[in-house]
C-alpha cells in the first residue's frame, strides 16, 4: 500500500492554487488537504485543522519567497 502525502497549498492567487491542485490530484500518493491564501491563514488553518486531522511529519517549503513564509505570519 502506498503512503498518502498530504499537502497544503498556500498562494495568494486562487488560480495558482487551482492549477497546482489539478496537477497534484493526478498523483495517487498525493492529496491536497487544505488551501490558504496567506501565510497567516495557512498557519491558523494548520494549527486548527490540518495538524489534528492529518498528524505526522510536516515540512514547509516556500518555492517563490525563501525565508518569507513564516516571516509574513
C-alpha positions as CSV (number, residue, x, y, z in Angstrom):
1,X,0.0,0.0,0.0
2,X,1.3,3.5,-1.0
3,X,1.5,6.1,1.8
4,X,-0.5,9.2,1.0
5,X,1.3,12.5,1.3
6,X,-0.9,15.4,2.5
7,X,-0.2,18.8,1.0
8,X,-1.4,22.3,2.0
9,X,-1.3,24.8,-0.9
10,X,-0.6,28.4,0.0
11,X,-0.7,31.1,-2.5
12,X,-2.4,34.5,-2.7
13,X,-3.7,33.7,-6.2
14,X,-6.6,31.3,-6.4
15,X,-5.8,30.4,-10.0
16,X,-2.3,29.2,-8.9
17,X,-3.8,27.0,-6.2
18,X,-6.4,25.6,-8.6
19,X,-3.7,24.8,-11.1
20,X,-1.4,23.1,-8.6
21,X,-4.3,21.1,-7.2
22,X,-5.3,19.9,-10.6
23,X,-1.7,18.7,-11.2
24,X,-1.3,17.1,-7.8
25,X,-4.6,15.3,-7.9
26,X,-3.3,13.3,-10.9
27,X,-0.9,11.5,-8.5
28,X,-2.3,8.6,-6.5
29,X,0.0,9.2,-3.5
30,X,-0.6,13.0,-3.1
31,X,-3.6,14.6,-1.6
32,X,-4.3,18.3,-1.1
33,X,-5.7,18.5,2.4
34,X,-6.0,22.3,2.7
35,X,-5.6,25.6,0.9
36,X,-4.8,29.1,2.2
37,X,-4.3,32.5,0.5
38,X,-1.7,33.9,3.0
39,X,0.9,32.7,5.5
40,X,-1.2,33.9,8.4
41,X,-4.2,32.0,7.1
42,X,-2.1,28.9,6.5
43,X,-0.6,28.8,10.0
44,X,-4.0,29.3,11.6
45,X,-5.6,26.6,9.4
46,X,-2.6,24.3,10.0
47,X,-2.9,24.6,13.8
48,X,-6.7,24.4,13.9
49,X,-7.4,21.7,11.5
50,X,-4.6,20.1,9.5
51,X,-2.3,19.1,12.3
52,X,-5.2,17.4,14.2
53,X,-6.8,15.7,11.2
54,X,-3.5,14.8,9.5
55,X,-0.9,14.1,12.1
56,X,2.6,13.0,11.0
57,X,5.7,14.6,9.7
58,X,5.3,18.1,8.2
59,X,7.7,20.0,6.1
60,X,7.4,23.6,5.0
61,X,8.6,24.7,1.6
62,X,8.3,28.2,0.0
63,X,9.3,28.0,-3.6
64,X,9.0,31.6,-4.6
65,X,9.9,33.6,-1.5
66,X,12.6,31.7,0.5
67,X,12.5,32.7,4.1
68,X,9.4,34.8,3.9
69,X,6.7,32.3,4.7
70,X,6.9,32.3,8.4
71,X,8.2,35.9,8.4
72,X,4.9,37.1,7.0
73,X,2.7,35.3,9.5
